[in-house]
Amino acid sequence: MNLLFGRVEESRRLAAALDGARQGMSGVLVLRGGPGAGKSALLRHLEAIAADDYEIMRFDAVESETELGFAALHQLFRPYLSRLPTLPDPQRDALCQVFGLQERTDPPDRFLVGLGALGLITARADDRPLLCLMDDTHWMDEESAAVLAFVARRLHADPVMMVFSTRDRTEDVDHLAGLPELKVTGLDAQAAGRLLDSMVTAGLDPEVRRRIVTSTRGNPLALIEAARELSADQLSGTAPLPEPVPLGRALEQVYLREVLALPSQTWTLLLTSAADPTSDPNVLWRAGQRLGFDPSAAAAAEEHNLLSIRETVRFRHPLIRSAVYYGAPLARRAQVHSVLAEVAADLGETELRVRHLGAAATAPDDAVATELDRAAVRARDRGDWTGSSSLLARAAALSQGPEDRAWRMLRAAEASAVAGSPQRAQALLDEAAAHNRDQRHNARVQRVQARIHRLTGAPGAATRALLAAARELGPADVRLARDILLEALVQAQISGVLAPEGASRLSVAETVRSLPLPAGRLATTGDAVLEADTAVHLEGLAAAAPKLRQAVEAVRQEDSAGPELSQWLAAACSHATMLGDDSTLHELAWRLHTEAGQRNAVISMALALSHTALSELTAGHLDESERLFDRGAALEEARGSQLHIGALLIAAWRGRFEEARTLMPLVREHTAQTGQGYQLVFLDYARCVIHLSQGRYEEAYLSLAGQTEDTCQVKFALVDLVEAAVRSGRPSEARALRGQLSRLARLTPVPGLLGDLARARALTAADPSTAEKFYVQAIRHHDDVRGPLRRARSHQVYGEWLRRQRRTEDARHELQTAYKLFDAMGARGYADRAAQEFSAIGEMQPTGGHPPGPGTLTPQEARVARLAVGGATNREIAAQLCLSVHTVDYHLRKVFRKLDVRSRHELTARRDRITSA
């Protein structure tokens, strides 16, 4: 029925979104409401009004496909697979794996699958606007739901409209959360009455109408079913109404009674249709040959409007399918699944055959369990973690031996966690944990528990679980225990100062010491990393420096191509930062970037972008750093979160202080939500940069005071703290910081640290001649450093000292040099400080750039513009920011118009105006 009653506002919003997509601006809408609220009717209405000028992709999820990973993607994209060669290689390969067109040893990255799906959808819309309709997505498989939600979030300037219908969800992850919503509730009394009138051919008593509308609360499905279920006498008021009017589960009983009254062949046809997840008529008729029904049996079902059989088999409402399937006796369901397994075998559908065999088994069966286990491995290799989990859980239920049952249940829990279903994973894990067999099993349980904690944003709890796993496993398998400790180290680093008791890096170090590698066992690069980090926490930086250097060198020489290399590189970046070795950090960070790119590893790339961006920031390459931070933020956004720390650091260095102050609470909020305490020290560093560039030395010192311990990740700020301490009247604190810097420079005598130490000595020198000697020495060392930042700061501080010594000409030269360096790198705050020093000596502000006016670009436009200035093509920008090419082109055209430029060359010349509001 295409006629809608009382849906004026809903129709208006859908039509407006449809018009926007027709004009090239994407639309996304989630219809949320209870069963029978009319969501499907709205989708049918939308499909009808879009049919003339839209290409339509539609998927109706059914409960039986919930555990078939990527089932929705298969149905939606099957007609468009010829477009796969147009995608970038990593995205094409990921989709080929998902669709079974390519086999690989590692499962595809869901992020790449999402980008590939985005590419296919936007490419399909090149010829004609595209309308994607997804009904009953609460029953969509996790993998498809995550991918399609990803696509919905990355659409912007494409002629595409995506509409999802779903119920309100209270369990596990709601992938559609945060997307624009339209709440679909019951009809008002007037509209509900008109709908009821349209369903009743004989007379409808006004009081009966009122009672039905009131009791159903205007639920369209309940109104329609009441009109069908109630007798003519009840509707006319001559017979009493049942109390209550059938709703919800009671409707299932209504459907079941209707089904049971049908001929046995029709009932069997309906049960077979309910048990078959393919909804393929060919499968249905093949099964009918074995079960004793033929197409004539469908007549009664279609006459009662229970289902329709056209290109696919479709029940009128999902509740009918549920009522038919669960209302049948177990033995009858098993018989039907057994026949469907035979049909699947005839058609060469190996995976489907195994699933039906599992559903047909009514008692433990090791042979079937083994087949299910093998199918689970194949599903995992395609990236179908949901399917793998369900197959393993069924295999566990059919396993005769308790060890096999526990092992399969544990793997099912892990697969469910990877699929992004923490509640289901926890339920499976709790069942697996009940089989407390041995140390290995208990340790594996804790390791999976850590994965669930990571999924729910609790890195501290993840660290604690990993430490428990390592301690449990240590006596039985110290090698695996130490590998787990490396995972714990990464989680503890993420937690930073927010690590709960027993889950800090010190806790990891203590556990490492309690599980030494046995004599004669070959140490891996991971062992070197562990021992180095342990030494820092238990013995101090000075004692640990040789081990840190050995670990860094071991990682540098490592030629492994496995995923563990990314962990080692990330740890080595942290170690290089502890040592203050900026050149080694730069080398390792960019190698991590290369490795992540070659492996198409999203998590590793996020780490790489963080380290490379920080390396470029501290070198003074602010443009490059900002582009890297932009890419990291885009990755986080595409994964459904927000990351503001990079934007905050850039705003601090760019002198955009109001923007920085707006971002600070957002960083704190994100840190509190995710437990990622590592961000807090960088937030304080940003505060230090802001205060120091404004000459507010007291606030600058207090921003980072007490945060420069041995494991500190902002060693590059030590010399800034010396300056802040001296100029805020803290000579003893300044000398202590200088001593720390001196010890660090002895451990790592690189030009950057040697220059920092010379500047610190100059700042704390007792007499002018000594101070000048060290200032000159600082500049000489910083001339050999990668990037202009340290050199600019040394010229600046030297120039300010010269002005105080009343050596105006010398001061003018140093301050002019500093100003030009700051101006060229875009460090507006420090450039302004240099300009103020010129005013103090009675000079005009030096020539150079001018601070940009208030930002007119949106954050996304600014990101696109910065990457364009960096030389990236539109396709490359799209890949780096996880957008469609159409969206990039749209943003770039707006940038050109707002900045009044006509080419990328002109945009590069005006890059100082690329700021966001």
C-alpha positions in Angstrom: 0.0 0.0 0.0 1.7 3.2 -1.2 -0.9 5.5 0.4 0.4 7.3 3.5 -1.8 8.5 6.3 -0.7 11.4 8.6 3.0 11.5 7.5 3.1 15.1 6.3 6.3 16.1 8.2 8.1 12.8 7.5 7.3 13.1 3.8 8.5 16.7 3.7 11.8 15.8 5.2 12.3 12.9 2.9 11.4 15.0 -0.2 13.8 17.8 0.9 16.7 15.4 1.3 15.8 13.8 -2.1 15.8 17.2 -3.8 19.2 18.0 -2.2 20.8 14.8 -3.5 19.3 15.6 -6.9 21.3 18.8 -6.8 24.5 17.1 -5.9 24.4 17.4 -2.1 24.3 14.1 -0.3 21.5 13.2 2.1 21.5 10.7 4.9 18.6 9.9 7.2 17.9 7.2 9.8 14.2 6.3 10.4 13.9 5.1 13.9 10.8 3.5 15.4 9.3 0.4 17.0 8.0 -2.6 15.1 5.1 -1.7 12.8 5.6 2.1 13.2 5.5 2.6 9.4 9.2 2.8 8.6 9.0 0.4 5.6 5.9 2.3 4.3 7.9 5.5 4.3 10.7 3.8 2.4 8.2 2.5 -0.2 6.8 6.0 -0.5 10.3 7.4 -1.1 11.1 4.7 -3.6 7.9 5.5 -5.5 8.6 9.2 -5.8 12.2 8.7 -6.7 11.7 6.0 -9.4 11.7 8.3 -12.4 15.0 10.0 -12.0 17.0 8.0 -9.4 19.0 4.8 -9.6 17.7 2.8 -6.6 19.7 0.3 -4.5 17.6 -1.5 -1.9 18.4 -4.0 0.8 15.8 -5.5 3.1 17.6 -7.1 6.0 16.1 -10.3 7.5 16.9 -11.9 10.9 18.3 -15.1 9.3 21.1 -13.1 7.6 22.3 -11.3 10.8 25.2 -13.7 11.2 26.2 -13.7 7.5 29.0 -11.2 7.3 28.8 -8.7 4.5 25.5 -10.2 3.3 24.0 -6.7 2.7 27.1 -5.6 0.8 26.9 -8.7 -1.4 23.3 -7.9 -2.4 23.8 -4.2 -2.8 27.0 -4.3 -4.8 26.6 -7.5 -6.8 25.4 -5.6 -9.9 28.2 -3.1 -9.8 31.3 -5.4 -9.4 32.4 -4.4 -12.9 33.4 -1.1 -11.5 35.9 -2.6 -9.0 38.9 -2.0 -11.4 38.3 1.8 -11.1 39.1 1.8 -7.4 42.6 2.3 -5.9 44.4 -1.1 -5.5 44.1 -1.5 -1.7 40.4 -0.7 -1.8 39.8 -3.0 -4.8 41.7 -5.8 -3.2 39.8 -5.5 0.1 36.4 -5.7 -1.7 37.6 -8.6 -3.9 38.4 -10.5 -0.7 35.0 -9.7 0.8 33.2 -10.9 -2.4 35.3 -14.0 -2.6 37.0 -12.9 -5.8 40.5 -13.0 -4.2 42.1 -15.0 -1.5 44.7 -13.7 1.0 46.2 -14.9 4.2 45.2 -11.8 6.2 41.6 -10.7 6.5 40.8 -7.4 4.8 40.8 -4.2 6.8 37.2 -3.1 7.3 38.3 0.5 6.9 39.6 -0.2 3.3 36.3 -2.1 2.6 34.5 1.1 3.7 36.6 3.3 1.4 36.0 0.8 -1.4 32.3 0.9 -0.8 32.3 4.7 -0.8 34.1 4.6 -4.1 31.6 2.2 -5.7 28.6 4.2 -4.5 29.9 7.5 -5.6 31.1 6.1 -8.9 27.6 4.6 -9.5 26.1 8.1 -8.9 28.2 9.6 -11.7 25.6 8.7 -14.3 22.4 9.2 -12.3 21.5 10.3 -8.8 21.5 7.3 -6.5 19.0 6.4 -3.7 20.2 3.7 -1.3 17.4 2.2 0.9 18.2 -0.1 3.8 15.2 -1.5 5.6 15.3 -3.2 9.0 19.0 -2.5 9.5 18.7 -3.7 13.2 19.0 -7.2 11.5 21.8 -6.3 9.2 25.1 -8.1 9.7 27.6 -6.1 11.8 30.2 -5.9 8.9 27.8 -4.4 6.4 26.2 -2.1 9.0 29.7 -0.7 9.9 30.7 -0.2 6.3 27.5 1.5 5.2 27.5 3.8 8.3 31.1 4.7 7.3 29.9 5.5 3.8 27.0 7.6 5.1 29.4 9.7 7.3 31.8 10.4 4.4 29.3 11.5 1.8 28.9 15.2 1.3 28.9 16.6 -2.2 27.7 13.5 -4.1 24.2 13.0 -5.8 23.5 10.2 -3.3 20.8 9.7 -0.7 21.0 7.0 1.9 18.1 6.1 4.1 18.2 3.5 6.9 15.2 2.2 8.9 15.9 0.6 12.2 14.4 0.0 15.6 15.8 1.7 18.8 18.7 -0.4 19.8 19.9 -1.0 23.4 22.5 -3.6 22.8 26.0 -3.6 21.5 27.3 -0.9 19.1 24.8 1.2 17.2 26.7 1.9 14.0 24.1 4.5 12.9 24.4 6.6 16.1 25.1 10.2 15.3 23.6 10.2 11.8 20.6 12.5 11.1 17.5 10.9 12.5 13.8 11.0 11.9 11.7 9.5 14.7 8.8 7.4 13.4 6.0 7.1 16.0 2.4 6.1 15.9 -0.1 8.0 13.9 -2.3 10.7 15.5 -5.9 9.7 16.2 -7.3 11.3 13.1 -4.8 9.7 10.7 -5.0 6.3 12.5 -8.8 6.4 12.2 -8.5 7.1 8.4 -6.1 4.2 8.0 -8.4 1.9 9.9 -11.4 3.0 7.8 -9.4 2.2 4.6 -8.9 -1.4 5.8 -12.5 -2.1 6.8 -15.0 -2.7 3.9 -18.1 -3.1 6.2 -19.2 -0.7 8.8 -16.9 0.4 11.6 -18.4 1.5 14.8 -17.0 4.9 16.0 -16.5 3.6 19.5 -14.7 0.5 18.2 -12.5 2.7 16.1 -11.6 4.9 19.1 -10.8 1.8 21.3 -8.6 0.2 18.6 -6.8 3.5 17.9 -6.2 4.0 21.6 -5.1 0.5 22.4 -2.7 0.4 19.4 -1.4 3.9 20.1 -1.7 4.6 16.4 0.8 1.8 15.4 0.1 1.3 11.7 0.9 -2.4 11.6 -1.2 -3.1 14.7 -4.1 -1.2 13.1 -3.8 -3.1 9.9 -3.6 -6.5 11.6 -6.5 -5.6 14.0 -8.6 -4.9 11.0 -7.6 -8.2 9.4 -7.9 -10.3 12.7 -11.1 -8.9 14.1 -14.4 -10.2 12.8 -17.1 -8.1 11.1 -19.3 -8.3 14.2 -16.4 -7.1 16.4 -15.7 -4.2 14.1 -19.3 -3.2 13.8 -19.7 -3.3 17.6 -22.2 -6.1 17.8 -19.5 -8.5 19.3 -17.1 -7.6 22.1 -13.4 -6.8 21.3 -10.7 -9.1 22.7 -8.8 -7.7 25.6 -6.2 -6.7 24.9 -6.1 -6.0 21.2 -3.2 -8.2 19.8 0.1 -6.2 19.8 3.8 -7.1 19.6 4.4 -10.8 20.6 0.7 -11.4 20.6 0.8 -10.5 16.8 3.2 -13.4 16.3 0.6 -15.7 17.9 -2.0 -14.3 15.5 0.3 -15.0 12.5 1.1 -18.5 13.9 -2.5 -19.4 14.2 -3.0 -18.2 10.6 -0.1 -20.3 9.4 -1.2 -23.5 11.2 -4.6 -23.2 9.6 -3.1 -23.5 6.2 -2.6 -26.8 4.2 0.5 -28.7 5.4 2.3 -28.2 2.1 1.9 -24.4 2.5 3.0 -24.6 6.1 6.2 -26.5 5.0 6.8 -24.0 2.2 6.6 -21.1 4.7 9.0 -22.9 7.2 11.5 -23.6 4.4 11.3 -19.9 3.3 11.9 -18.8 6.9 14.9 -21.2 7.3 16.6 -20.1 4.0 18.7 -16.9 4.4 19.2 -16.6 0.6 15.4 -15.8 -0.1 16.1 -17.5 -3.5 13.1 -19.0 -5.2 15.3 -21.6 -7.0 16.5 -22.9 -3.6 12.9 -23.0 -2.4 11.6 -25.1 -5.3 14.6 -27.4 -5.1 13.9 -28.0 -1.4 10.3 -28.5 -2.2 11.1 -31.5 -4.4 12.5 -33.2 -1.3 10.0 -31.9 1.2 6.8 -32.5 -0.8 5.6 -29.1 -1.9 5.5 -27.3 -5.3 4.7 -23.8 -6.5 0.9 -24.5 -6.1 1.5 -24.6 -2.3 2.4 -20.9 -2.4 -1.1 -19.9 -3.5 -2.6 -20.1 -0.1 0.3 -18.2 1.5 0.0 -15.4 -1.1 -3.8 -15.3 -0.8 -3.4 -14.7 2.9 -0.8 -12.1 2.1 1.8 -13.8 4.2 4.6 -13.7 1.6 5.2 -13.0 -2.0 7.5 -14.9 -4.4 8.9 -13.0 -7.3 12.6 -12.5 -7.9 13.1 -13.1 -4.2 11.0 -14.6 -1.5 9.7 -11.9 0.8 7.5 -12.2 3.9 4.9 -9.4 4.4 6.5 -8.6 7.8 9.5 -10.0 9.6 7.3 -11.0 12.5 5.6 -13.5 10.2 9.0 -15.1 9.4 9.8 -15.2 13.1 6.4 -16.7 14.0 6.7 -19.4 11.4 10.3 -20.5 12.2 10.1 -20.5 16.0 6.6 -21.8 16.1 7.7 -25.0 14.3 8.9 -28.1 16.3 12.6 -28.5 16.6 12.6 -31.8 14.8 10.7 -30.2 11.8 13.2 -27.3 11.7 16.1 -29.8 11.7 14.6 -31.7 8.8 14.1 -28.6 6.7 17.7 -27.4 7.4 19.0 -30.9 6.5 17.2 -30.7 3.1 18.5 -27.1 2.6 22.0 -28.4 3.2 21.6 -30.9 0.4 20.3 -28.2 -1.9 23.3 -26.0 -1.0 25.6 -28.9 -1.8 24.0 -29.4 -5.2 24.5 -25.7 -5.9 28.1 -25.7 -4.8 27.3 -23.3 -1.9 29.8 -24.8 0.6 29.5 -22.3 3.4 25.7 -22.3 3.3 25.7 -26.2 3.4 27.8 -26.1 6.5 25.5 -23.6 8.2 22.4 -25.7 7.5 24.2 -28.8 8.8 24.9 -27.0 12.0 21.3 -25.9 12.3 20.1 -29.4 11.5 22.2 -31.1 14.3 20.2 -31.7 17.4 23.0 -33.4 19.4 26.8 -33.1 19.8 28.5 -34.1 16.5 32.2 -33.7 16.2 32.2 -34.2 12.4 29.8 -31.3 11.9 31.6 -29.2 14.5 34.9 -29.7 12.6 33.2 -28.6 9.3 31.8 -25.5 11.1 35.3 -24.7 12.5 36.9 -24.9 9.0 34.1 -22.7 7.6 34.7 -20.2 10.4 38.4 -19.9 9.3 37.4 -19.3 5.7 34.9 -16.7 6.8 37.6 -15.0 8.9 39.9 -14.8 6.0 37.2 -13.0 4.0 36.9 -10.5 6.9 33.5 -11.9 7.9 34.2 -11.9 11.7 30.5 -12.0 12.6 30.0 -15.1 10.5 33.1 -16.6 11.9 31.9 -16.0 15.4 28.5 -17.6 14.8 30.0 -20.6 13.1 32.5 -21.1 16.0 29.8 -20.7 18.6 27.7 -23.4 16.9 30.8 -25.6 16.5 31.4 -25.2 20.3 27.8 -26.2 21.0 28.2 -29.4 18.9 31.6 -30.3 20.3 31.7 -33.4 22.4 34.9 -32.8 24.3 35.1 -29.9 26.8 38.5 -28.7 25.6 37.3 -28.3 22.0 34.1 -26.7 23.3 36.1 -24.1 25.3 38.6 -23.4 22.6 36.0 -22.8 20.0 33.9 -20.6 22.3 37.0 -18.5 23.1 37.7 -18.0 19.4 34.0 -17.1 18.8 34.3 -14.4 21.5 37.5 -13.0 19.9 35.9 -13.0 16.5 32.9 -11.2 17.9 35.1 -8.5 19.5 36.9 -8.0 16.2 33.5 -7.7 14.5 32.7 -4.8 16.9 30.1 -6.5 19.1 31.4 -6.1 22.7 28.3 -7.4 24.4 28.0 -10.6 22.4 31.8 -11.0 22.7 31.5 -10.7 26.5 28.7 -13.2 26.7 30.7 -15.8 24.6 33.8 -15.1 26.7 32.0 -15.6 30.0 30.9 -19.0 28.7 34.4 -19.8 27.6 35.9 -18.7 30.9 33.7 -21.1 32.7 35.9 -23.9 31.4 38.8 -23.2 33.7 41.1 -25.9 32.4 44.6 -24.7 32.4 46.9 -21.6 32.5 47.0 -21.3 28.7 43.2 -21.2 28.5 42.9 -18.7 31.3 45.5 -16.5 29.8 43.8 -16.5 26.4 40.6 -15.6 28.1 42.3 -12.5 29.6 43.8 -11.6 26.3 40.4 -11.6 24.6 39.0 -9.6 27.6 41.6 -7.0 26.8 40.4 -6.8 23.2 36.9 -6.2 24.5 38.1 -3.4 26.8 39.9 -1.8 23.9 36.8 -2.0 21.9 34.8 -0.2 24.6 37.5 2.6 25.0 39.1 1.4 28.3 42.8 1.1 27.6 43.6 0.9 31.4 41.3 -2.1 31.8 42.9 -3.6 28.7 46.4 -3.3 30.2 45.3 -4.9 33.4 43.8 -7.8 31.6 46.9 -8.3 29.5 49.1 -8.2 32.5 46.9 -10.9 34.1 47.2 -13.0 31.0 51.0 -12.7 30.9 51.3 -13.6 34.6 49.0 -16.6 34.2 50.8 -17.8 31.0 54.4 -17.1 32.1 55.1 -20.4 33.8 53.7 -22.4 30.8 54.9 -20.2 27.8 57.2 -17.3 28.6 57.6 -16.5 24.9 53.9 -15.9 24.4 53.6 -14.1 27.8 56.3 -11.6 26.7 54.6 -11.0 23.4 51.4 -10.2 25.4 53.4 -7.8 27.6 54.4 -5.9 24.4 50.6 -5.4 23.8 50.2 -4.3 27.4 53.0 -1.7 26.9 51.2 -0.2 24.0 48.0 0.1 26.0 49.8 1.6 29.0 51.4 4.2 26.7 47.9 5.1 25.4 46.6 5.5 29.0 49.5 7.7 30.0 48.7 9.6 33.2 45.2 8.2 33.3 46.4 4.6 33.7 44.6 3.1 36.7 46.5 1.5 39.6 48.2 -1.7 38.4 48.0 -0.8 34.7 50.7 1.8 34.3 54.0 1.4 32.3 55.7 0.8 35.7 53.3 -2.1 36.3 54.2 -3.5 32.8 57.9 -3.1 33.7 57.6 -4.9 37.0 55.8 -7.8 35.2 58.5 -7.9 32.5 61.1 -8.3 35.2 59.2 -11.1 36.8 59.1 -13.0 33.5 62.7 -13.0 32.3 63.6 -14.8 29.0 65.2 -18.2 30.0 68.9 -18.6 29.4 69.7 -19.8 25.9 66.4 -18.5 24.4 66.9 -16.3 21.4 65.8 -12.7 22.2 63.6 -11.0 19.6 63.4 -7.3 18.7 60.3 -7.2 20.8 62.3 -8.5 23.8 64.8 -5.7 23.2 62.0 -3.1 23.2 60.5 -4.6 26.4 63.8 -4.7 28.3 64.6 -1.1 27.3 61.3 0.2 28.4 61.5 -1.8 31.6 65.0 -0.4 32.4 63.8 3.2 32.0 61.0 2.7 34.6 63.0 0.6 37.1 66.5 2.0 36.8 66.1 5.5 35.3 67.0 7.0 31.9 70.8 7.2 32.5 71.1 3.5 33.3 68.6 2.5 30.6 70.1 4.6 27.8 72.4 1.8 26.4 69.4 -0.6 26.2 67.2 2.1 24.6 69.8 2.7 21.9 70.2 -1.1 21.4 66.4 -1.4 21.1 66.2 1.5 18.6 69.0 0.0 16.6 67.4 -3.5 16.6 64.2 -2.0 15.3 66.1 0.0 12.7 67.8 -3.2 11.5 64.6 -5.3 11.6 63.6 -6.7 8.2 60.4 -8.4 9.3 57.3 -7.6 7.3 54.8 -8.9 10.0 52.3 -6.7 11.9 54.5 -6.8 15.0 57.0 -4.5 13.2 54.5 -1.6 13.6 54.4 -2.2 17.3 58.2 -2.2 17.5 58.5 0.9 15.4 56.0 2.8 17.5 57.8 1.8 20.7 61.1 2.8 19.1 59.7 6.2 18.3 58.8 6.6 21.9 62.3 5.6 23.0 63.9 8.0 20.6 61.7 10.8 22.1 62.8 9.8 25.6 66.4 10.2 24.5 65.7 13.5 22.8 67.0 12.1 19.4 65.0 14.1 16.9 66.7 12.7 13.8 66.1 9.1 14.8 62.5 9.9 15.7 62.1 11.4 12.2 63.6 8.3 10.5 61.6 5.8 12.5 58.3 7.7 12.3 58.5 7.9 8.5 59.5 4.2 8.2 56.4 3.4 10.3 54.4 5.5 7.8 55.8 3.6 4.9 55.2 0.2 6.5 51.6 1.1 7.4 51.0 2.3 3.9 52.4 -0.8 2.3 50.3 -3.1 4.6 47.2 -0.8 4.3 47.1 -1.0 8.1 44.8 1.7 9.4 45.7 1.5 13.1 49.4 1.6 12.3 48.9 4.5 9.9 47.1 6.4 12.7 50.2 5.9 14.9 52.5 6.8 12.1 50.7 10.1 11.4 50.9 11.0 15.0 54.6 10.4 15.2 55.5 12.0 11.9 53.3 15.0 12.6 55.0 15.6 15.9 58.5 15.2 14.3 57.6 17.8 11.7 56.1 20.1 14.2 59.2 20.2 16.5 61.3 20.8 13.4 59.2 23.8 12.5 57.7 22.3 9.3 54.3 23.5 10.4 52.6 23.1 6.9 53.7 19.5 6.7 52.8 18.8 10.3 49.4 20.3 9.8 48.7 18.1 6.8 49.7 15.0 8.7 47.6 15.9 11.7 44.7 16.6 9.3 45.0 13.1 7.9 45.1 11.6 11.4 42.0 13.6 12.4 40.2 12.4 9.2 41.0 8.8 10.0 39.6 9.2 13.4 36.5 10.9 12.1 36.0 8.1 9.6 36.1 5.7 12.5 33.3 7.6 14.3 35.4 9.6 16.7 37.1 13.0 17.0 40.8 13.8 17.5 41.6 17.4 18.3 45.1 17.3 19.8 46.8 17.9 16.4 44.7 20.9 15.6 45.4 22.2 19.1 49.2 22.0 18.7 49.0 23.6 15.3 46.8 26.4 16.5 49.2 27.1 19.4 52.2 27.3 17.1 50.3 29.3 14.5 49.3 31.9 17.1 45.6 31.2 16.7 45.1 31.4 20.4 41.3 31.7 20.5 41.0 28.6 18.4 43.4 26.8 20.7 41.4 27.8 23.8 38.2 26.4 22.1 40.0 23.1 21.3 41.4 22.5 24.8 38.1 21.4 26.5 37.4 19.2 23.4 40.8 17.4 23.9 40.0 17.0 27.7 36.6 15.6 26.9 37.9 13.1 24.3 40.7 12.1 26.7 38.1 11.4 29.5 35.9 9.4 27.2 38.6 7.2 25.7 41.1 7.0 28.5 43.8 8.2 26.2 45.8 10.1 28.8 48.9 10.4 26.6 47.2 13.5 25.0 47.2 15.5 28.2 51.0 16.2 28.2 50.7 17.5 24.7 47.7 19.7 25.7 50.0 21.2 28.4 52.8 21.6 25.9 50.4 23.6 23.7 49.5 25.8 26.7 53.3 26.3 27.3 53.8 27.4 23.6 50.9 29.8 23.8 52.1 31.4 27.1 55.7 31.5 26.1 55.0 33.1 22.7 53.0 35.8 24.6 55.8 36.4 27.1 53.7 35.1 30.0 56.5 33.2 31.6 54.8 32.3 34.9 52.0 30.5 33.1 54.4 28.9 30.7 56.4 27.4 33.5 53.4 26.1 35.4 52.0 24.5 32.2 54.6 21.8 32.1 56.3 22.0 35.5 56.8 18.5 37.0 56.2 16.7 33.7 59.7 16.3 32.4 60.5 12.9 34.1 62.6 10.3 32.3 59.8 8.9 30.3 58.5 12.3 29.2 57.5 12.6 25.5 58.2 16.4 25.3 61.9 16.5 26.0 62.1 19.1 23.3 60.4 21.5 25.7 63.0 21.3 28.4 64.9 24.4 27.1 61.6 26.3 26.9 61.0 25.5 30.6 64.5 26.8 31.5 63.6 30.1 29.8 60.2 30.3 31.5 61.8 29.5 34.9 64.5 32.2 34.5 62.1 34.9 33.4 59.5 34.1 36.1 62.1 34.4 38.9 62.8 30.7 39.6 66.6 30.4 39.3 66.9 27.2 41.3 64.3 25.4 39.1 66.0 26.7 36.0 69.3 25.3 37.1 67.7 21.9 37.9 66.2 21.8 34.4 69.5 22.8 32.9 71.1 19.9 34.8 68.5 17.5 33.4 69.2 18.8 29.9 72.9 18.4 30.5 72.5 14.8 31.5 70.3 14.2 28.5 72.7 15.8 26.1 75.5 13.6 27.4 73.4 10.5 26.7 72.4 11.8 23.3 74.9 14.3 21.9 72.9 15.3 18.8 73.0 18.9 17.5 69.4 19.6 18.7 70.1 18.8 22.3 73.6 20.3 22.3 72.1 23.5 21.1 69.3 23.4 23.6 71.9 22.9 26.4 74.0 25.8 25.2 70.9 28.0 25.1 70.0 26.9 28.7 73.5 27.6 29.9 73.3 31.1 28.3 69.9 31.8 30.0 71.3 30.8 33.4 74.8 32.3 33.0 76.0 34.6 35.7 78.0 37.0 33.5 77.4 38.5 30.0 80.6 37.1 28.4 79.7 33.5 29.3 76.1 34.0 28.3 77.1 35.3 24.8 79.5 32.5 24.3 76.7 30.0 24.9 74.1 31.9 22.8 76.5 31.8 19.8 77.2 28.1 20.5 73.5 27.4 20.5 72.9 29.0 17.2 75.9 27.1 15.7 74.6 23.8 16.9 71.0 24.6 15.8 72.3 25.4 12.3 72.9 21.7 11.9 69.4 20.6 13.0 66.7 19.5 10.6 64.2 22.3 10.3 64.2 26.0 11.3 62.4 26.0 14.7 65.2 25.6 17.2 67.4 27.9 15.2 64.7 30.6 15.2 64.2 30.3 18.9 67.9 30.6 19.6 68.2 33.7 17.5 65.1 35.1 19.2 66.3 34.6 22.8 69.8 35.8 21.9 68.3 39.0 20.3 66.2 39.7 23.4 69.3 39.3 25.6 71.3 41.7 23.3 68.5 44.3 23.6 68.7 44.1 27.4 72.4 44.6 27.0 71.6 47.7 25.0 73.4 46.4 22.0 70.7 47.6 19.6 72.4 46.9 16.2 73.3 43.3 17.2 69.8 42.8 18.6 68.2 44.1 15.5 70.1 41.5 13.3 69.2 38.5 15.6 65.6 39.5 15.9 65.2 40.2 12.2 66.6 36.7 11.6 64.2 35.1 14.1 61.2 37.0 12.8 61.9 35.9 9.2 62.3 32.3 10.2 59.1 32.4 12.3 57.2 34.2 9.6 58.3 31.7 6.9 57.2 28.7 9.0 53.9 30.3 10.0 54.7 30.5 13.7 52.6 33.7 14.2 52.8 33.8 18.0 56.6 33.8 18.1 56.8 36.2 15.1 54.6 38.7 17.0 56.9 38.3 20.1 59.9 39.2 17.9 58.0 42.1 16.4 57.3 43.5 19.9 61.0 43.3 20.7 61.6 45.6 17.7 59.1 48.1 19.1 61.0 48.0 22.4 64.2 49.2 20.6 62.2 51.9 18.7 62.3 50.1 15.4 59.4 49.5 13.0 58.1 45.9 12.7 60.3 43.9 10.3 58.9 43.2 6.9 57.3 39.9 6.3 53.9 38.3 6.2 50.8 39.5 7.9 48.6 37.6 10.2 45.6 36.1 8.5 42.2 37.6 9.2 39.4 35.5 10.7 39.1 32.1 9.1 36.5 31.9 6.4 37.0 28.2 5.6 35.3 25.3 7.3 37.7 22.8 8.9 37.2 20.3 6.1 37.8 23.0 3.4 41.0 24.0 5.2 42.2 20.4 5.2 41.5 20.0 1.5 43.2 23.3 0.7 46.3 22.4 2.7 46.7 19.0 1.0 46.2 20.7 -2.4 48.9 23.2 -1.5 51.1 20.2 -0.6 50.8 18.9 -4.2 48.2 16.2 -3.7 45.7 15.5 -6.6 42.0 15.4 -5.9 42.0 11.6 -5.9 45.0 11.6 -3.5 43.2 14.1 -1.2 40.1 12.0 -1.3 42.1 8.9 -0.2 43.9 10.7 2.6 40.8 12.4 4.0 38.5 9.4 3.4 36.2 11.4 1.2 34.8 11.0 -2.3 36.5 12.7 -5.2 33.2 14.7 -5.8 33.4 16.0 -2.3 37.0 17.1 -2.6 36.2 18.9 -5.8 33.3 20.6 -4.2 35.3 21.8 -1.2 38.2 23.0 -3.5 35.8 25.1 -5.6 34.5 26.7 -2.4 38.0 27.4 -1.2 38.9 29.0 -4.5 35.8 31.2 -4.3 36.3 32.2 -0.7 40.0 33.0 -1.1 39.5 34.6 -4.5 42.0 32.5 -6.3 41.7 30.8 -9.7 44.4 28.1 -9.6 46.4 25.9 -7.3 49.4 28.1 -8.0 47.5 31.2 -6.6 46.3 29.1 -3.7 49.8 28.2 -2.8 50.8 31.9 -2.9 48.0 32.7 -0.4 48.4 29.7 1.8 48.7 31.9 4.9 44.9 32.5 4.5 44.1 28.8 4.8 42.5 29.0 8.2 39.2 27.7 9.4 36.6 29.6 11.4 
